[in-house]
Amino acid sequence: MLAALLVFALTYVAIAAGRFPGLSVDRPSAALLGAVVMVAVGVLSPAEAGAAVNGDTLGLLLGTMILSAYLGEAGFFRWASGRILRSVAGPRALLWAVVFTAGVLSAFLVNDTVCLMLTPLVIRLVDDADLPALPYLLALAFGANAGSVATLTGNPQNMIVGTLSGIPYATFAAALALPALAALALVAAVLHAIFRRDLPRGRLTPRPGADAAVNGTLLAKALGATGLAVAGFLAGFPLSWTALFCAALLMALAGGKPREALVRVDWPLLVFFAGLFVVVAGVGRSGAAARMHDAVLPLLGAGGVRQVVAFCLFTVAGSQLVSNVPFVLLAGAWIPRMEDPRLLWLATALASTLAGNLTVLGSVANVIVLELAGSRVRISFWRFLAVGAVVTATTLAAGVAILLGERALGVLR
């Protein structure tokens, strides 16, 4: 157990910092190194490590990223964002548009990918309109996180929840679509209130031609394949194989070289998740995860409602300590032993995702947006926390209330 906890701690120090003193590692290589060391010190056998890697989650991620790569190549993100952002009248309406654009797109595509695609567009838009960048970049990151709550394909932790819990795509979306919509409205309202003095009145004058260079033929094929995947999810087909089937079909029909789409896949992210599965499995194999559960269980109390509220707060705290994806992996060993596992899975997906808005390192989406913004935005950890705390508290309170209301009305089955 000591060896497992030591490897776990060192791995997550490297993941949180993005580096480790004396070693040339980044987050994916740190996760891979941690996985290898778990085997090297005897916590897991090679066979156990291989079995710990959840192929369904990796397959879903891979298929979704291939679909997103073709949508990006076709100009979908540029076209959709340009059309939506140009329809607003002024800077304050633009803030709401950024939140809802990022949120709606993230409900169907991975939020990290949406942030990767939209950050350059938002930066150019605010530069052209001579607007402060910080409110709009926070709107992009917070909106992408909040909107991704709605579906199993919105973010990596939701994908893990789907594969571990077996909750159907349609059931998950029916339960969390309304909390996600409420969270988006609250994100926009909170940012509007906090930055109202920085948002001038008047009309926007963005650079024309934001929706130029769209490949109509490829866009139609990419949208068709993505729509087919969503239809398959709703019909109850296996998430990973549905995404992979539609991605492979699109590669075959899109024209051009499929290798170019594969190059745009975030392979380090897949390595990162594969390594995390092994590291977390090592903690579970050592018995440390069970002891953590036994220590926390008395605090959760009895009854589904109390457990939901208490576990959501625990999820927010745990997601800041080890990040939301590793926390969800650890929670996979605890939730089946609780009073209402399906409700707890939904609450965990909700809380772990919204917890990403609390700190800079709470979500990969936050890091992507701020890294791509570079020198345009400088925000300290504490300033981010001050804004993120209000956003997280309001959205989580509303989301939990709606989820419990749905349970009371019998909406959740």
C-alpha positions in Angstrom: 0.0 0.0 0.0 2.8 2.4 0.8 4.5 1.8 -2.5 1.2 2.3 -4.4 0.4 5.6 -2.5 3.9 6.9 -3.1 3.7 6.2 -6.8 0.3 7.7 -6.9 1.4 10.9 -5.0 4.5 11.4 -7.2 2.6 10.8 -10.3 0.0 13.4 -9.5 2.5 16.0 -8.3 4.0 15.7 -11.8 0.6 15.9 -13.4 -0.5 18.9 -11.4 2.7 20.8 -12.0 3.2 19.6 -15.6 6.7 18.7 -14.8 8.9 17.0 -12.1 12.2 18.3 -10.7 15.1 16.6 -12.3 13.0 14.8 -14.9 12.0 15.7 -18.4 8.4 14.7 -18.1 5.1 16.3 -19.0 1.6 15.1 -17.9 1.2 12.2 -20.4 4.7 10.9 -19.8 4.2 11.3 -16.0 1.1 9.1 -16.2 2.9 6.6 -18.3 5.9 6.5 -16.0 3.6 6.1 -13.0 1.9 3.2 -14.7 5.2 1.5 -15.5 6.5 2.0 -11.9 3.3 0.5 -10.5 4.2 -2.7 -12.3 8.0 -2.4 -11.6 7.5 -2.3 -7.8 5.1 -5.2 -7.9 1.8 -3.4 -7.0 0.3 -4.8 -10.3 1.3 -7.6 -12.5 1.7 -6.8 -16.3 -1.6 -8.7 -16.9 -3.4 -6.7 -14.2 -2.1 -3.4 -15.6 -3.2 -4.3 -19.1 -6.7 -5.3 -17.8 -7.0 -2.0 -15.9 -6.9 0.0 -19.1 -10.5 0.7 -20.1 -10.6 0.2 -23.8 -14.2 1.5 -24.1 -13.2 4.9 -22.7 -10.1 5.1 -25.0 -12.2 4.0 -28.0 -14.8 6.6 -27.3 -12.2 9.3 -27.0 -10.4 8.2 -30.1 -13.6 8.1 -32.2 -14.8 11.5 -30.9 -11.4 13.1 -31.6 -11.4 11.8 -35.2 -14.8 13.2 -35.8 -13.7 16.5 -34.3 -10.6 16.6 -36.4 -12.7 16.3 -39.6 -15.1 19.0 -38.4 -12.2 21.3 -37.7 -10.7 20.6 -41.1 -14.0 21.4 -42.8 -14.2 24.7 -41.0 -17.2 23.8 -38.8 -16.0 25.5 -35.6 -15.0 28.6 -37.5 -18.3 28.8 -39.4 -20.6 28.0 -36.4 -18.9 30.4 -34.0 -18.7 33.1 -36.6 -22.4 32.9 -37.4 -23.4 32.8 -33.8 -21.1 35.5 -32.5 -22.0 37.8 -35.4 -25.6 37.6 -34.5 -25.2 39.5 -31.2 -25.6 43.2 -30.8 -23.0 44.2 -28.3 -20.1 43.2 -26.0 -22.4 42.0 -23.2 -24.5 39.9 -25.5 -21.3 38.6 -27.0 -20.3 37.3 -23.5 -23.5 35.3 -23.3 -23.0 34.1 -26.9 -19.5 32.8 -26.1 -20.8 30.9 -23.1 -23.7 29.2 -24.9 -21.7 28.6 -28.1 -19.0 26.8 -26.2 -21.5 25.0 -24.0 -23.7 23.7 -26.8 -20.8 22.5 -28.9 -19.2 20.8 -25.8 -22.4 18.9 -25.1 -21.7 16.9 -28.3 -18.0 17.1 -28.7 -15.2 16.9 -26.1 -15.0 20.2 -24.3 -11.2 20.3 -24.5 -11.4 20.0 -28.3 -14.0 22.8 -28.5 -11.7 25.1 -26.4 -8.8 24.2 -28.7 -10.8 25.2 -31.8 -12.5 28.3 -30.4 -9.8 30.0 -28.4 -8.0 31.5 -31.5 -11.4 32.7 -32.9 -12.4 34.4 -29.6 -9.0 36.0 -29.3 -9.2 37.4 -32.8 -12.8 38.6 -32.3 -12.0 40.5 -29.0 -8.8 42.0 -30.6 -10.7 43.3 -33.6 -13.5 44.7 -31.5 -11.0 46.2 -28.9 -12.5 44.3 -26.0 -10.8 43.0 -22.9 -9.9 39.4 -23.5 -10.2 38.0 -19.9 -14.0 37.9 -19.6 -14.5 36.2 -22.9 -11.8 33.6 -22.4 -13.2 32.7 -19.0 -16.6 32.6 -20.7 -15.2 30.1 -23.2 -13.5 27.9 -20.6 -16.4 28.0 -18.0 -19.0 27.6 -20.7 -17.3 24.6 -22.2 -17.0 22.9 -18.8 -20.7 23.7 -17.9 -22.2 22.6 -21.2 -20.2 19.4 -21.3 -22.2 18.2 -18.2 -25.1 17.4 -20.5 -23.9 14.2 -22.3 -21.6 11.3 -21.9 -19.5 12.6 -24.8 -19.1 16.1 -23.3 -15.9 15.4 -21.4 -13.5 12.6 -20.5 -14.9 12.1 -17.0 -18.4 11.7 -18.3 -17.1 9.1 -20.7 -15.6 7.2 -17.8 -18.9 7.5 -15.9 -20.7 6.1 -18.9 -18.4 3.1 -19.3 -18.2 2.3 -15.6 -21.9 2.8 -14.7 -23.6 1.5 -17.9 -26.0 4.4 -17.9 -27.4 4.8 -21.4 -26.6 8.0 -23.4 -30.3 9.0 -23.6 -30.9 8.5 -19.8 -27.8 10.5 -18.9 -28.7 13.3 -21.2 -32.3 13.4 -20.0 -31.1 13.7 -16.4 -28.3 16.3 -16.9 -29.4 18.4 -19.9 -31.4 20.8 -17.7 -28.7 21.1 -15.0 -26.2 21.9 -17.8 -28.6 24.5 -19.3 -29.0 26.1 -15.9 -25.3 26.1 -15.3 -24.7 27.9 -18.6 -27.1 30.6 -17.7 -25.5 31.0 -14.3 -22.0 31.1 -15.8 -23.0 33.9 -18.1 -24.9 35.8 -15.4 -22.0 35.6 -12.9 -19.4 36.7 -15.4 -21.7 39.5 -16.6 -22.0 40.7 -13.1 -18.3 40.5 -12.2 -17.1 42.1 -15.4 -19.9 44.5 -16.2 -17.7 47.5 -15.8 -15.2 46.0 -18.3 -17.8 45.4 -20.9 -18.6 48.5 -22.9 -21.9 49.3 -24.4 -22.4 49.8 -28.2 -22.3 47.6 -31.2 -19.5 45.2 -32.3 -17.4 45.7 -35.4 -15.6 42.3 -35.9 -13.5 41.6 -38.9 -15.6 40.2 -41.8 -15.0 36.8 -43.3 -15.0 34.6 -40.1 -17.0 31.9 -41.9 -14.8 31.9 -45.0 -12.8 28.8 -46.2 -15.5 26.3 -45.3 -15.2 23.0 -47.2 -18.9 22.3 -47.9 -18.5 18.8 -49.1 -16.3 17.7 -46.2 -18.5 19.6 -43.7 -21.6 17.7 -44.9 -19.9 14.4 -44.5 -18.4 15.2 -41.1 -21.8 16.5 -39.8 -23.5 13.4 -41.2 -21.1 11.1 -39.5 -21.3 13.0 -36.2 -25.1 13.0 -36.4 -25.1 9.3 -37.1 -22.9 8.8 -34.0 -25.2 10.8 -31.8 -28.2 8.9 -33.2 -26.4 5.6 -32.3 -25.7 6.9 -28.8 -29.3 7.7 -28.3 -30.4 4.4 -29.7 -28.4 2.6 -27.0 -25.6 1.2 -29.1 -22.2 0.8 -27.4 -20.6 4.2 -27.1 -17.1 3.4 -28.0 -17.8 1.2 -31.0 -20.5 3.6 -32.3 -17.9 6.5 -32.2 -15.2 4.3 -33.8 -17.6 3.0 -36.5 -18.7 6.5 -37.5 -15.1 7.8 -37.4 -13.9 5.0 -39.6 -16.8 5.5 -42.0 -16.0 9.2 -42.3 -12.3 8.4 -42.9 -13.3 6.1 -45.7 -15.7 8.6 -47.3 -14.1 12.0 -46.6 -11.5 11.9 -49.4 -7.9 12.9 -48.9 -5.4 11.1 -46.7 -6.8 9.6 -43.5 -3.4 9.8 -42.0 -3.8 13.6 -41.8 -6.9 13.2 -39.6 -5.0 10.7 -37.4 -2.2 13.1 -37.0 -4.6 15.6 -35.5 -5.7 13.2 -32.8 -4.4 14.0 -29.4 -2.5 10.8 -28.9 -0.7 12.1 -25.7 -4.2 12.5 -24.2 -4.9 8.8 -24.9 -1.6 7.8 -23.3 -2.4 10.1 -20.4 -5.7 8.2 -19.7 -4.2 4.8 -20.3 -1.5 5.6 -17.7 -4.1 7.0 -15.3 -6.2 3.8 -15.4 -3.1 1.7 -14.4 -2.0 4.1 -11.6 -5.5 4.3 -10.1 -5.9 0.5 -10.4 -2.7 0.2 -8.4 -4.2 2.3 -5.6 -7.3 0.1 -5.7 -5.3 -3.1 -5.8 -3.3 -2.0 -2.7 -6.5 -1.5 -0.6 -5.9 2.2 -0.2 -9.0 3.2 -2.2 -11.1 1.0 0.0 -9.7 2.6 3.2 -10.4 6.0 1.8 -14.0 5.0 1.1 -14.4 3.5 4.6 -13.0 6.8 6.1 -15.4 9.0 4.1 -18.5 6.8 4.3 -19.6 7.8 7.8 -19.5 11.4 6.7 -21.9 10.7 3.8 -24.7 9.6 6.1 -27.7 7.5 5.1 -30.3 8.4 2.5 -29.9 9.2 -1.2 -30.3 12.9 -0.9 -27.8 13.4 1.9 -25.3 11.2 0.2 -25.7 13.2 -3.1 -25.1 16.5 -1.4 -22.2 15.2 0.8 -20.5 13.3 -2.1 -20.8 16.3 -4.4 -18.9 18.4 -1.9 -16.3 15.6 -1.5 -16.1 15.3 -5.3 -15.3 19.1 -5.6 -12.6 18.8 -3.0 -11.2 15.5 -4.4 -11.2 16.9 -8.0 -8.9 19.7 -6.9 -6.5 17.4 -5.2 -6.1 14.7 -7.8 -8.1 16.3 -10.7 -11.5 15.2 -11.9 -10.6 12.3 -14.1 -8.5 10.4 -11.5 -11.1 11.2 -8.9 -13.9 9.6 -11.0 -11.7 6.6 -11.6 -11.3 6.2 -7.8 -15.0 6.8 -7.2 -15.7 3.9 -9.5 -14.8 1.6 -6.6 -17.1 3.4 -4.1 -20.3 4.4 -5.8 -21.6 0.8 -6.4 -21.6 0.4 -2.6 -23.8 3.4 -2.0 -27.6 3.5 -1.5 -28.6 4.8 -5.0 -25.6 4.2 -7.4 -27.2 5.6 -10.5 -28.1 8.8 -8.8 -24.6 9.0 -7.3 -23.0 8.4 -10.8 -25.0 11.3 -12.2 -24.2 13.5 -9.3 -20.5 12.6 -9.6 -20.5 13.5 -13.3 -22.2 16.8 -12.5 -19.9 17.8 -9.6 -16.6 16.6 -11.1 -17.3 18.6 -14.2 -18.4 21.8 -12.6 -15.5 21.5 -10.1 -13.3 22.1 -13.1 -14.3 25.8 -13.0 -12.9 26.3 -9.4 -9.2 26.6 -10.2 -6.9 27.1 -13.1 -5.8 23.5 -12.9 -9.3 22.2 -12.2 -9.9 21.5 -15.9 -7.7 20.8 -19.0 -10.1 23.2 -20.8 -8.9 26.1 -18.5 -5.3 25.3 -19.2 -5.9 25.1 -23.0 -7.6 28.5 -23.2 -5.1 30.3 -21.0 -2.1 28.7 -22.7 -3.3 29.6 -26.1 -4.1 33.1 -25.0 -0.5 33.6 -24.0 0.5 37.2 -23.1 -3.0 38.5 -23.9 -4.3 37.3 -20.5 -2.5 37.2 -17.2 -4.6 36.0 -14.3 -3.3 34.9 -11.0 -4.3 31.7 -9.2 -6.1 33.6 -6.6 -8.0 35.9 -9.0 -9.1 32.9 -11.0 -10.2 31.2 -7.7 -12.2 34.2 -6.7 -14.2 34.1 -9.9 -14.3 30.3 -10.2 -15.5 29.9 -6.6 -18.6 32.0 -7.3 -19.2 30.2 -10.6 -18.7 26.7 -9.1 -20.9 27.4 -6.0 -23.8 28.8 -7.9 -23.8 26.2 -10.8 -23.3 23.3 -8.5 -26.1 24.3 -6.1 -28.5 24.8 -9.0 -27.4 21.5 -10.7 -27.8 19.4 -7.5 -31.1 21.0 -6.8 -32.4 20.2 -10.3 -31.1 16.7 -10.1 -32.7 16.0 -6.8 -35.9 17.6 -8.1 -35.9 15.3 -11.1 -35.5 12.4 -8.7 -38.4 13.5 -6.5 -40.6 13.9 -9.6 -39.7 10.5 -10.9 -37.9 11.7 -13.9 -34.8 9.6 -13.1 -35.3 5.9 -13.8 
